[in-house]
Amino acid sequence: RTKHPELAVSDRSARRYISQLKATITLKQRRRYEPVLDMAPGAQCQVDGGELRGVRIGEVDRVIYFVVFVLSYSRLMHVSLSRTPINTDTFIQMHDAAFRYFGGHPEDCVYDQTKLVVLHEQYRELELNQPFHAYATAAGFRIQACEGYDPESKGKVEAGVKYVKQNALY
């Protein structure tokens, strides 16, 4: 309409035309699955957080917040727990604890679109949480963020989160 104001069509006609175009044009590429070869030792760590409500501590039901770290090569796992919601400072402390446990840090850490790491994404251009980005730079690892709503791209840690929620905390 902006390009051709001389066309006199109703809103409904324009929407119907666009919906027909969407049906014939592929807007998003289908995901192509390739076998993933295991990484070299120290190459990658996948990180994901979660929470579990109703954990009974003493006589009180509480919420436990946690972050799971899984090394991609060995599947070695570290879990950090918190009784309060995780903020950037706590997230950084949890990374330090995991890296001490692992005996070093990986080259890359893979995250989902958590606000603790990525504040905003548009067309894969990321606006990172600056305090966390400064920490990652100082610690010497690269941040890799998955596309939004794509848990399959960090599947190794997803199984760890499931384990923590369904078994470990009980």
ZIQUIZI-V24940 format. One record per residue. N is the residue number from 1. RES is the residue in three letters. SS is DSSP state (h for helix, s for strand, l for the rest). PHI is phi in radians with two decimals (999 if undefined). PSI is psi in radians with two decimals (none if undefined). Layout:
BEGIN
[[N,RES,SS,PHI,PSI] [N,RES,SS,PHI,PSI]]
END
This chain:
BEGIN
[[1,ARG,l,999,-0.69] [2,THR,l,-1.15,-0.68] [3,LYS,l,-1.33,-0.54] [4,HIS,l,-2.28,1.30] [5,PRO,l,-1.15,-0.29] [6,GLU,l,-1.26,-0.30] [7,LEU,l,-1.34,2.14] [8,ALA,l,-1.79,1.61] [9,VAL,l,-2.24,2.64] [10,SER,l,-1.37,2.88] [11,ASP,h,-1.04,-0.73] [12,ARG,h,-1.07,-0.74] [13,SER,h,-1.12,-0.71] [14,ALA,h,-1.11,-0.78] [15,ARG,h,-1.11,-0.71] [16,ARG,h,-1.10,-0.74] [17,TYR,h,-1.09,-0.77] [18,ILE,h,-1.14,-0.70] [19,SER,h,-1.14,-0.59] [20,GLN,h,-1.16,-0.69] [21,LEU,h,-1.11,-0.76] [22,LYS,h,-1.07,-0.59] [23,ALA,h,-1.23,-0.49] [24,THR,h,-1.70,-0.35] [25,ILE,l,-1.90,2.34] [26,THR,l,-1.44,2.03] [27,LEU,l,-1.49,-0.60] [28,LYS,l,-2.13,2.38] [29,GLN,l,-1.22,2.49] [30,ARG,l,-1.22,2.54] [31,ARG,l,-1.24,2.29] [32,ARG,l,-1.82,2.10] [33,TYR,l,-1.62,2.28] [34,GLU,l,-2.20,2.59] [35,PRO,l,-1.09,2.30] [36,VAL,l,-1.69,2.06] [37,LEU,l,-1.38,2.53] [38,ASP,l,-1.07,2.54] [39,MET,l,-1.29,2.88] [40,ALA,l,-1.28,2.70] [41,PRO,l,-0.99,2.34] [42,GLY,l,1.40,0.09] [43,ALA,l,-1.40,-0.72] [44,GLN,s,-2.54,2.53] [45,CYS,s,-2.27,2.33] [46,GLN,s,-1.78,2.37] [47,VAL,s,-2.24,2.33] [48,ASP,s,-2.66,2.58] [49,GLY,s,-1.94,2.97] [50,GLY,s,-2.92,-3.13] [51,GLU,s,-2.57,2.67] [52,LEU,s,-2.31,2.11] [53,ARG,s,-1.60,2.70] [54,GLY,s,1.35,0.43] [55,VAL,s,-1.39,2.12] [56,ARG,s,-1.48,2.01] [57,ILE,s,-2.10,1.98] [58,GLY,l,1.21,-2.14] [59,GLU,l,-1.93,0.21] [60,VAL,s,-2.04,2.33] [61,ASP,s,-1.39,2.25] [62,ARG,s,-2.21,2.91] [63,VAL,s,-1.80,2.25] [64,ILE,s,-1.92,2.21] [65,TYR,s,-1.78,2.48] [66,PHE,s,-2.58,2.78] [67,VAL,s,-2.27,2.28] [68,VAL,s,-1.87,2.31] [69,PHE,s,-2.03,2.23] [70,VAL,s,-2.26,2.16] [71,LEU,s,-1.30,2.25] [72,SER,l,-1.14,-0.60] [73,TYR,l,-1.30,-0.93] [74,SER,l,-1.71,-0.23] [75,ARG,l,1.16,0.30] [76,LEU,l,-1.10,2.32] [77,MET,s,-2.08,2.50] [78,HIS,s,-2.28,2.39] [79,VAL,s,-2.14,2.23] [80,SER,s,-1.90,2.39] [81,LEU,s,-2.01,2.69] [82,SER,s,-2.59,2.50] [83,ARG,l,-1.59,-0.10] [84,THR,l,-2.08,2.72] [85,PRO,l,-0.95,2.53] [86,ILE,l,-1.45,2.17] [87,ASN,l,-1.88,-3.10] [88,THR,h,-1.07,-0.75] [89,ASP,h,-1.09,-0.78] [90,THR,h,-1.11,-0.71] [91,PHE,h,-1.06,-0.73] [92,ILE,h,-1.15,-0.75] [93,GLN,h,-1.07,-0.66] [94,MET,h,-1.14,-0.66] [95,HIS,h,-1.09,-0.79] [96,ASP,h,-1.01,-0.76] [97,ALA,h,-1.10,-0.74] [98,ALA,h,-1.13,-0.76] [99,PHE,h,-1.18,-0.61] [100,ARG,h,-1.13,-0.74] [101,TYR,h,-1.10,-0.74] [102,PHE,h,-1.31,-0.34] [103,GLY,l,1.46,0.40] [104,GLY,l,2.73,-3.13] [105,HIS,l,-2.04,2.67] [106,PRO,l,-1.38,2.99] [107,GLU,l,-1.24,-0.71] [108,ASP,s,-2.24,2.53] [109,CYS,s,-2.10,2.29] [110,VAL,s,-1.81,2.26] [111,TYR,s,-2.25,2.83] [112,ASP,l,-1.54,-2.86] [113,GLN,l,-1.52,0.71] [114,THR,l,-1.19,2.52] [115,LYS,l,-1.18,-0.24] [116,LEU,l,-1.22,-0.33] [117,VAL,l,-2.10,-0.92] [118,VAL,s,-2.00,2.08] [119,LEU,s,-1.42,-0.64] [120,HIS,s,-2.75,2.50] [121,GLU,s,-2.32,2.36] [122,GLN,s,-2.51,2.06] [123,TYR,l,0.94,0.76] [124,ARG,l,1.13,0.20] [125,GLU,s,-1.56,2.09] [126,LEU,s,-1.81,2.38] [127,GLU,s,-1.82,1.92] [128,LEU,s,-1.52,2.68] [129,ASN,l,-1.14,1.98] [130,GLN,h,-1.09,-0.76] [131,PRO,h,-1.07,-0.68] [132,PHE,h,-1.25,-0.68] [133,HIS,h,-1.08,-0.71] [134,ALA,h,-1.11,-0.70] [135,TYR,h,-1.10,-0.81] [136,ALA,h,-1.06,-0.72] [137,THR,h,-1.12,-0.78] [138,ALA,h,-1.17,-0.66] [139,ALA,h,-1.29,-0.45] [140,GLY,l,1.69,0.47] [141,PHE,l,-2.18,2.71] [142,ARG,s,-1.64,2.56] [143,ILE,s,-1.66,2.21] [144,GLN,s,-2.06,2.16] [145,ALA,s,-1.91,2.31] [146,CYS,l,-1.27,2.82] [147,GLU,l,-1.15,2.69] [148,GLY,l,-1.05,2.50] [149,TYR,l,0.98,0.76] [150,ASP,l,-2.32,1.28] [151,PRO,h,-1.19,-0.31] [152,GLU,h,-1.19,-0.38] [153,SER,h,-1.35,-0.15] [154,LYS,h,-2.39,0.94] [155,GLY,h,-1.17,-0.43] [156,LYS,h,-1.15,-0.68] [157,VAL,h,-1.41,-0.44] [158,GLU,h,-1.06,-0.67] [159,ALA,h,-1.15,-0.60] [160,GLY,h,-1.16,-0.70] [161,VAL,h,-1.10,-0.76] [162,LYS,h,-1.07,-0.75] [163,TYR,h,-1.08,-0.79] [164,VAL,h,-1.10,-0.78] [165,LYS,h,-1.18,-0.72] [166,GLN,h,-1.64,-0.35] [167,ASN,h,-2.26,-1.01] [168,ALA,h,-1.03,-0.81] [169,LEU,l,-1.26,-0.34] [170,TYR,l,-1.42,none]]
END
